[in-house]
Amino acid sequence: MYYKMASSFCVLLVCFLGLATMATAAAPRKPVNVPFHQNYVPTWAGDHIKYYNGGNDVQLFLDRYTGTGFQSKGSYLFGHFSMQIKMVPGDSAGTVTAFYLSSQNSEHDEIDFEFLGNRTGQPYILQTNVFTGGKGDREQRIYLWFDPTKDFHFYSILWNMYQIVFLVDDVPIRVFKNSKDLGVRFPFNQPMKIYSSLWNADDWATRGGLEKTDWSKAPFVASYRGFHVDGCEASVAATFCATQGRRWWDQREFQDLDGLQYRRLAWVRRRYTIYNYCTDRSRYPTMPPECRRDRDV
Ligand SMILES: *[C@@H]1O[C@H](CO)[C@@H](O)[C@H](O)[C@H]1NC(C)=O
């Protein structure tokens, strides 16, 4: 009897500790649902964007004539940028759906999610990249642990003075630490706009360009919702954020991943990585300096 009680207490304790660990993971604030027009405008081919439910739901269309894209009205220095997307279903080979932040100038900063379509039933690839001061070439590629064409999922970027975190449904899939001390530029003084687009990239996207877009399957449709923006709005020419350090994404729990988040990142790395520029010795005989931080994961 005593033994039984002790063991169930242990079970409860473990359970309790488990929950406590979950609760301390720095979860970004849940974005509010706001309609497209509040924060976004079409960038090109506006006739290939369709609005439903008062603009709360939006679809992008790609056909043999054109793809399309949209961008935020405002530009931002730091914040948490999130969108719910349901990728092109069925035969999406050759198509790319992108969600990214980019500054407007020549030595530009950019933080990219690119979803590379595939033949029916074959897995999408999620490619990410980070440009700082005009320099990119930092691709990472993963498979997702779910079919991104079946449901909406959250794709988010947390960007503060300390780190850039790519999140899929709150699971960190990539971290780019501020490695200024290692001589690597970090985006900190150029406001970025938020962009999304759907276009034909069958010269490279699917199996390196081997699989071509099947136009008999057009139009290709990507669906979006969740147009809330949580960022420090700054004019395109600004070099700092007026509320720097005082917003929720600046606070201590967002300055580094916590234990649970590192474990989740390690899980993604172990199970789903296809490519990481940090380990590509033919391309980088010497490991890029920021990868030293990346390796600790
Ligand atoms: C498409 O499917 C093939 C075969 O399963 C796979 O090798 C490839 O990585 C998938 N994704 C893309 C975008 O090519």
The ligand as an SDF file (V2000), in Angstrom:
LIG
                    3D

 14 14  0  0  0  0  0  0  0  0999 V2000
   10.0280   15.5870  -53.7100 C   0  0  0  0  0  0  0  0  0  0  0  0
    9.9830   14.1860  -53.6410 O   0  0  0  0  0  0  0  0  0  0  0  0
   11.2150   13.5460  -53.8990 C   0  0  0  0  0  0  0  0  0  0  0  0
   10.9570   12.0430  -53.9070 C   0  0  0  0  0  0  0  0  0  0  0  0
   10.3730   11.6350  -52.7050 O   0  0  0  0  0  0  0  0  0  0  0  0
   12.2410   13.9600  -52.8640 C   0  0  0  0  0  0  0  0  0  0  0  0
   13.4960   13.4010  -53.1790 O   0  0  0  0  0  0  0  0  0  0  0  0
   12.3500   15.4880  -52.8140 C   0  0  0  0  0  0  0  0  0  0  0  0
   13.1910   15.8750  -51.7540 O   0  0  0  0  0  0  0  0  0  0  0  0
   10.9620   16.0880  -52.5970 C   0  0  0  0  0  0  0  0  0  0  0  0
   10.9060   17.5370  -52.4730 N   0  0  0  0  0  0  0  0  0  0  0  0
   11.3470   18.4320  -53.3680 C   0  0  0  0  0  0  0  0  0  0  0  0
   10.9700   19.8300  -53.1320 C   0  0  0  0  0  0  0  0  0  0  0  0
   12.0340   18.1460  -54.3350 O   0  0  0  0  0  0  0  0  0  0  0  0
  1  2  1  0
  1 10  1  0
  2  3  1  0
  3  4  1  0
  3  6  1  0
  4  5  1  0
  6  7  1  0
  6  8  1  0
  8  9  1  0
  8 10  1  0
 10 11  1  0
 11 12  1  0
 12 13  1  0
 12 14  2  0
M  END
$$$$
